[in-house]
């Protein structure tokens, strides 16, 4: 979860030698030297997405894989027409089904 924090100027003594680079901010991170690096920011993975990526029980495997890749997600919710959740399909599940289908096609070809 992203956290926002504020610094009250009255809490900082006038003799303090803190610079802006040393104060923590939501978009800065600590470098190996212990100082905050303002050039880095929160990654896209830390930001919550507003909408769920969904498919239906009858959706094609390739269509669901393309949708997952296009939205850069590792899972897709499976829903009914009334929007009730039936389950979840992970990208690993999709790859396994793809491999199984390919393997059965290859074995059927050599019989």
Phi, psi and omega in degrees: 000139178284139179241138175248134178223148182241153177246124179279120181303333180288341179280344181263124182290155181290342179271358180292143180250027179291134174259171179300330181291335183268346179279135179290145175221160182298338182252016179239156178225162181279133175272178183296338180277002179089358178264159179277137180255110183286345184284340180269156179218174179300139179284162181297333181292336182277345182272132179289139177272147186277332184232148179276146175267123187232160172217176180247159181306330181267006181294147179286149181301314182296319180298318180291320178297316179298318179298316180296316179294316181299324181264002179053050178242157180262357180208159178226133177285137175259122183233159174274176179299329180275011179072014174281141184281128178263324182178196181221141178241123178272161179296326176298320176299317181298316179296322179296316178297318178300313179298316180299317179295318179296317180296317180293327176293319181293318179292322178294330181289327184269355180286000000 
